[in-house]
């Protein structure tokens, strides 16, 4: 097992990894930019190294700085968390070449499954259902027009090398394709350094359901059930729950087996998430794979009584994957609390936290790196906390979440907490009558209700 792990990330996920390392008796190294000097992950790690100025490209994305920090501190492994370099095949390759274990997939696995177009082709080859579309990256607008005509409008343009809604556009009519293609390609290049796009048939009103997988070095791949991530805004997940309220035992088995089949075809190692769209008839289609731990992994942990970060570290150290019963226990929901003003177009709201109180009690968990007087920097993702609740069933989890939000107090900045309360009170959400267009359909009503309660 490892002696010292460097966490190549920041914020709540860095602190989350540090906690598990401490329980395993492994020393930790935090890296931080000048803007994160006072973040909690720098306080609780055994060592902390500044790797550059606030800008991500000069710090958290600067591979030479991170590798220097690992070598100077004697770290024998690096955990990338999520975002930043977590799905960067070159980073994984450099770790491999320098004898430092990358806690995640090999460079080849990241290239094959992290690249959306290649992943789709891989899944198609082994018989996993995929959304109709291009078999790989689309090089020209002429090729895009041909494929779009074949699959039929509306279509979805997606960046091959990224996620989080960047480089993604819905094209409803042929006359808009060329402009949308150029816009999405430019956005993809700016966000990921790769302008390539691929095309999928746009499935209207689907649910977004993903399977949590884990693979070890002995060729075993196992899945820990599904998460429903359909509450999204501009393709960014806001609320996630497990199990999915629409998935039956039979569909869970089929989706899980499909995810495992695809991962075994590339000898996948580490944590990963295989994402599907599910239509109203419970037909599912592979859309992409994230070759890392997800922001929403805690809901799986809550219904499986399992530490996924611990499993990541153990399989990276050569141990066999832990198998669990297929069926989840109870129901868990996660809410991303962002430093944003939902009443003002979700505008970012960085600044000083003047007062903070997190909720507690049975079945309530908060993952966060912030505290009273902490200054939210303007340079990074606006996530400041994740509220995760567990209940005996979905209705119980919703009631517990409302109770927890009554205790959640933060002053000095705007957050999305009031928005989540309105979602929890919405009849469509409570009755499981929603899909990925939920926020688009109900945002005005949710904001009006939010204003009425102020």
N, C-alpha and C positions, 0 to 999 in steps of 0.2 A: 504494500500500500504506500501511498505517497507520503512524504515527510512535510512538504510545504507546497501549497497551491496559491498561485497568483490569480486574482480575479480581474479579468480584463474588462471591467464594466463599472458602472456607477449606480447610485440610488438604491431603491428597495431590493433589486435583484442581487446586487453585490452583498448587501447585508444579509439577505436570505441565504446565500451560499456560505458566507462566513459562519452563520449559526450552525449549519449542518457540519461544516468542517470541524468546528469546536467539539461537537458531540462525537465525532469520529477520532478526535485527538490529533487532528492535522493542523499544522500552523498555517497562517494565512498572510498574504500580502495584498494590500489594497493599493490600487493606482488611482490617482485623481488629478483633475485639471486644477488650475488656480482658482476657478470658480467654485470648485467642490471641496475646498480645503476644510470646511467645517461640516461636511456631510457625515452622517453617523457611520457610514461604512469605513471611513478613515479612522474613526475612534475605536471601533471594536476589533479591527484586524490587528494581528500581532505586529505588523510593519506596514508603513504607508509611504508610497513614493510618488512625488509629483512628476507628471509626465508631459507637462506643457501648459500653454495658455488655454483660456476657456473654449475656443473654437474646437469642435470635434475633430476636424481634419488635422489639427496641430497637436492633438492629445489622444483621445480615445480611438481614433482611426490611424494613428501614427505607429505603424508596426515596429519600426526600429526602436522607438522610445519604450514600447511595452516589452520587447525582447531584452533590451538593456536592463530594464527593471527586474525582469525575471532572472537574468544571469547574475546581476549584482547581489540579489537577495538569496540566490541559491534555490530558487523554486524549481521543483522537478515536474510540475504540471501547471497548466493554465486552464481555467474555466472561463469561457467567453460570455456566459449569461445569455441574454437575448439582445438583438439589435447590434449596432456597431459592427464588430468583426465576427460575430457568431456564425455566420454562414459564408465566410470568406475563405475560399479554398486555398488561396495563396498563403493566408495566415496559418491555416492548418498544416500546409506543406512546410513552411518555415519552422514551425514548432517541431515537426517530424525530423527535419534535417539537422536541427540543433540538439536533438535528444531530449526535448521537453515534451511531455505528453499533452496533447490537445484533448481536453475532455469533451469529446464530440466525434463526429464521423471523420473518416479519412478524407483527404483532398479529393479523391476520385468519387467518393460517395456524395460529397457536397456538390461537385460539378454535375453529377448525373441526376441527383434528386433535388438539389437546391435550385437548379436552373429549371424553370417551370416548363419550358418547351421540351427539354430532354426528359424530365420526369413524366410528362404526359405520354411521350413516346414509349418510355420504359413500361409504364402501367398498361398501355394498350397492348404491348407485346405479350404480357403475361395474362391478358384476359380481364383486367379490371375495367369496369365501365368508365368511359370518359365522355366529357361533353364534346359534341361534334365541333370540329374546327380544324385549324392548321396542324400539320404533323410536326412542325418545328417553328423556328423563328421565320417571320415574313420579312423579306428583304426590301421589297419595293411596293409602292402604292398600286402598281398594276397587278401584282400578285395578290395583294390584299383585296382588291376589287373582285378578282376571280373567285377567291375562296369565300368571300362574303356572299356572292351570288349563289354559290353552291350550297352553303348551309342555311341561307335565308336570314333576312333581317327580322328583329334587331340582333346585333352582334356585340361582343365585348372585346375591346383591345386591351391587352395586358402586357406589362413589362416582363421580359423573360428573366431578368436578374434581380427582382426585388419584390416587395410587398408593401403592406400598409396603405394601399390605395394610390400609391405613386405610379404614374404612367398607366393609369387605367381610365378608360372612357367607354361609355355605352353609345353605340351608333344606331339610331333608330331608322334612318333613311339613307339611301345610297348617296344622295347629294351632299351629305355631311361627312362622308368617310374621309376624303382627302385632308380636310382641315383637322379633323379629330386625330387622324393618323400622325400628322406632323406635330400636333400639340403633345400627344401622348409620348411620342418618340423623344421629343426634346426634354420633356419632364423626366423620362426614364434615364436619359443620359446625364442630366443634372443630378439626379438622386443616387444613381448606382454606377455611373460611369459606363453604362452600356445602353445604347439606344434601341436595341432589338425588341420587337414586339411579337406576340403571337395572337391568334384570333380564336375566340370561342363563340358558339351560339349562345345568345343571352337567354337564360331560362328565367321566365318571369315569375315573381312571387315565390322563390324557393326558400327553404331553410338552409342555413349554413351549419353543417354538423361535421365535427372532426374527431378522429380516432387517435388516442395517445398510444404510441408504440415505444418499445425499448428493445434494443438488440445488444447481445454480448459478443465477446470475441470467439465464442465457441460455436457460432452459427445459429444460436437460438434467437428468435424474435417473438415477442409477446405483446399483446395489447391490453390496456387497462380501461377499455370502454370509451364512451364518447362524451363530447361536450357540445352543447348547442350555443353557437355564437351569432345568432341571427339579429340581435339588437345592435345595429351598426349605424354609424353616421359617416357618409363619404368613404365607405369601405373600411372604416376604423371600428374595431369592436369596442363596445362600451359595457355590455353586460353579458356574462357567460354563465351557463348552468349545466350541471351534470346530475343525473342523466338527462338526455334530451326528452322533453315532454311528448314528442311525437314518435319516438323510436320504440318499436316493439322488441321483444326478446329475439324474435326471428331475424329482424332487420339488423339488430345489433351484432348478431353472430355473423351475418353475411358481410356487413361492412368491416367488421374486425378481421375476418378471414381475408378479405380483399386487401386490406392495409398490410397485413402480415405477409401475404403472398408477394406483394410488390416490394416490400423491404427485404425479404429473403432473397429475391432475385438479384440484389446487389450486395448481399452479405452485410446488411446495415448494422452499424454499431452505434450505441448511444441512444439518447432520447430524440424523439421526432414526433411530428404530428402530420397525419395524412388527412387532408381536408376534402370534403365532399359537399356538393349541392344536392338537396333532397327535394323532389317535387311533391305535389299534393297526393300522388299515388304511392309515395314512399319509394320511388325509383331513385337510386343514388348515382352520382357521377363524380369521378375524381376530378379535382381542379388543380391542386398543388400540394407540395409537401414542404414543411418547414423543418430543416435539419438542425434543430436546437430545442431547448426548453422554451415553452410558451409563457407569455404574461399570465395567462389564465390557468396555469397548471395547478394552482391550489384547489380548485373545485374537484379535480380528480383525486387529489390527496385526501380531501375531506370525506369523499364517499368510498374510498378504498383503504383508508387508514394506512397510508403509505407516504414515505418521504421520497419524492421523485428525484430530488437533487442527490440524496444519498445513493439511490440506485444508479444515477449517472456516474458518480465517483467510483462506486464499487465495480461496475462493469468496465470502466476505463482502466481500473487496476487489475483486470483479468478475472474477476469473480463472475459466477453464473447469475443470470437474471432471476429475480424473485417472481414466482408465479402466484396469482391470487384467484379466488373465485370470480367467475365472469360477471355476476350480477352486482350492481352497486348497492351500498347501504345508505338508505335515506336519500336526501336531495340537498345539493349545495348550489349557491348562487354567488357570483363575484361581481362587484361593482368597481369600475375604474374611477377613482376620484381624481380628476384632473384640475389643474390650476387654470380654469377657463370660466368665462362668464356666459352661461347658457342663454341668458336674456339679451345678450349682445352679440349674437352670431357665434357663440363659443369662442370669443376672442381670448387669447392667452392672457393670464393675469399673474405675472410674476411679481415678486415683492416680498416684504417681511411678514412672517406669521406673528401676529400680535398675541394671539391666544389660541391654544389647541387642547382639545380633549377628545381622545379616542374612546369609542364604546368598548364594552367588555361583556363578560357573562358567558354562560355555557353556549357553545355552538357559534361563537363570534370570534373572528380572527381579523387582525389588521396587519398588513405588511406595508411598512413605510420606513423612510429614512429621515423624516422631518421631525421637528420639535418646536417648542416655543422659541420665538426670536430667530428661527431659521429663515434665511433669505432664499426664496425660490429663484434660481438663475434663469435668465431668458434664453439661454443658448441651446437647451435640450428639449426632449419630449416633456410635455406638461404633466405627466403622471406624478402625483405626489403620495398617493396611498391606494391600496386595494382593500376594500371591505369584503370579507368572505364570510358567509353564514352557512350553517348546516341545520337542517330540520329533518324530522321523521318522514315528511313528504313535502311536495312542492308548496302546498298551502301553508304548512308550518314554517317553511323556510322564508316565504314572503312575509308572514307576520313577524318573524324574528328580525328580518331585515328592516322593517318599518320601525320596530322597537330600537334597533341599533342606530338607525339614522336619527332618532330623537335624541340620542346621547352624543352624536357626532357634532362637535362644535369647532369651528375654525373661524378666526377673525383676522382681518388685515388684507386678505385676498379673496377673490371670488373663486368658487369651486363648482363642480358639477353635482354636488350632493343634493341640492334642491331638485334638480332635474330627475335624478334617480328616484326620489320620493314620488314624483308625479307618475313616473313609469310604473312603479309598484302599485299605485292606486288606480291605474288605468284598467278598465274592464276587459279590454282586448288582451292585454298582457296577462291578467289574472286568469282569464279563461283559456289561455294558450292559443289565442286566435291572432297570430302574428307571423311575419316572415321578415326577410331582410329589408323590406321597404317600410317597416313599421314606423320608424322615425320620420321618414319623408311624408308619410300619410298623416301622422298625428302630432308633428312638431309644434304647429301653431296652437293646437289645443293644449298641449303639455305646457307650453310657455305661458299661455293665458292663465292656466290654473296655477302655475308657479307664481305669477305676478299677483294673483288674487290672495295668495296665502302669505304674502310679505307683510 
